[in-house]
Amino acid sequence: NKFKSLWVGADESIFYPIQKKEQKDFEVLFFGTFIPLQGIETIIKTAKIVEDKKIKFRIIGKGQLSSKIDNLSQKLRIKNCEFIEWTPLEELSQEIAKSDICLGIFGSSRKAANVIPNKVFDAIACKKPCITEDSPAIREIFTDKKDILLVPPEDELSLSKVILNLKKDIHLRQKIAQNAYILFLKNFSVEAIGQQIKKL
């Protein structure tokens, strides 16, 4: 009873909607440190499943599992992934703007089930549809197929199906992105979190 919780949220001076420029490939973006929580192996395996569907994956980050991810990519002969070691925080909104879908986390650890990662808040602040793993934490405030899309952890088949469905259904992408952005403004903006602090 001595603790109160606040949403992580995102800083709208850094993360905000930017008009996407037309480009040839459908782009899926992941950014974050390479740690078990993220489930990056699942993302790589998903990329392999959809590699003949004109879908490009951009993966920004590095860390603990970098060599493991490199080895997996070489083993699977991944051709549709671009790896970028890092991008300054202030430039991430530009990277998000280039994408059609943003990815959250897909690990199977207890921690993964207990957190809503920063990248989810960042993505929806930029008005992008986001896919992440189904968990008690995410369902605390998000609703599957309304303002986010959820898949089981470490399930590349489910993730590939959701990505393909979003690729062919622009109206679903727009609906998820719009609903998530409304949710962000209501609950996760600097002003909204400031009001939470004020009440506490």
CORBEL-V780377 format. One record per residue. PSI is psi as a letter, one per 40 degrees, with the letter a starting at -180 (none if undefined). OMEGA is omega in whole degrees, -180 to 180 (999 if undefined). NEAR is the number of other C-alpha atoms within 12 Angstrom. Layout:
PSI_OMEGA_NEAR ; PSI_OMEGA_NEAR
//
This chain:
e_177_4 ; e_-177_5 ; i_172_6 ; i_-178_10 ; i_175_12 ; i_173_20 ; i_177_29 ; d_178_23 ; a_180_32 ; i_-179_31 ; h_-176_29 ; e_175_26 ; e_177_18 ; d_-176_25 ; h_-177_35 ; i_-178_29 ; h_175_29 ; h_-179_24 ; h_-180_17 ; h_175_20 ; i_179_16 ; h_177_12 ; i_-173_14 ; d_-174_12 ; i_170_21 ; h_-169_31 ; h_176_38 ; h_-174_44 ; h_167_44 ; h_172_49 ; h_-180_43 ; i_178_37 ; i_-178_28 ; g_178_29 ; i_-176_25 ; d_179_26 ; d_-171_31 ; d_-177_41 ; f_-175_37 ; d_177_45 ; d_178_34 ; d_179_35 ; d_180_46 ; d_179_44 ; d_177_32 ; d_179_36 ; d_179_39 ; d_-179_30 ; d_-174_29 ; e_-171_32 ; d_179_27 ; e_-177_16 ; e_-180_23 ; f_177_23 ; h_-179_32 ; h_176_37 ; h_173_39 ; h_-176_35 ; h_-178_38 ; h_177_31 ; i_176_27 ; i_178_24 ; a_-173_21 ; d_-174_17 ; e_-175_21 ; d_-178_24 ; d_179_15 ; d_179_20 ; d_177_32 ; d_-179_25 ; d_179_15 ; d_180_21 ; d_179_27 ; d_180_16 ; d_-179_14 ; e_-178_20 ; f_-178_18 ; h_-179_26 ; e_-174_24 ; f_177_30 ; h_171_33 ; h_-179_23 ; h_179_27 ; h_-173_20 ; d_180_19 ; i_176_21 ; h_178_22 ; i_-178_16 ; d_-176_22 ; e_-178_17 ; e_-176_19 ; d_-179_32 ; d_176_35 ; d_178_24 ; d_178_37 ; d_-179_43 ; d_-180_31 ; e_-172_32 ; i_172_39 ; d_179_44 ; i_171_45 ; i_-179_46 ; i_176_47 ; b_-179_45 ; i_-175_48 ; e_179_40 ; i_-177_32 ; e_-178_26 ; i_177_19 ; d_179_15 ; d_-180_20 ; d_-180_28 ; e_-173_26 ; e_-177_20 ; i_164_31 ; h_-173_33 ; i_178_34 ; d_-174_28 ; d_177_36 ; d_177_45 ; d_-180_47 ; d_-178_44 ; d_-177_50 ; d_174_50 ; d_177_41 ; e_177_41 ; f_178_40 ; i_174_49 ; i_-175_49 ; i_174_51 ; h_177_50 ; i_-177_52 ; i_176_42 ; h_-178_33 ; i_175_31 ; d_-178_20 ; d_-176_22 ; d_-179_31 ; e_177_22 ; d_-179_15 ; d_178_22 ; i_179_33 ; h_-179_23 ; h_178_26 ; e_174_26 ; d_-179_25 ; e_176_34 ; i_174_42 ; h_-173_41 ; i_177_36 ; i_176_31 ; i_178_28 ; i_176_31 ; f_-177_30 ; g_-176_28 ; d_178_28 ; d_178_22 ; d_-179_27 ; d_179_38 ; d_179_32 ; d_-180_23 ; d_178_33 ; d_180_42 ; d_179_31 ; d_178_21 ; d_-179_32 ; d_-176_27 ; e_-175_18 ; g_-178_16 ; d_-180_19 ; d_177_14 ; d_177_27 ; d_-179_33 ; d_-180_26 ; d_180_24 ; d_-179_34 ; d_-179_35 ; d_180_26 ; d_179_28 ; d_-180_37 ; d_176_36 ; d_178_24 ; d_179_25 ; d_-178_38 ; d_-178_27 ; d_-170_22 ; d_-167_26 ; e_178_34 ; i_177_31 ; d_-180_25 ; d_-179_20 ; d_179_24 ; d_175_23 ; d_177_19 ; d_176_16 ; d_180_20 ; d_-180_14 ; d_179_10 ; d_179_11 ; none_999_12
//
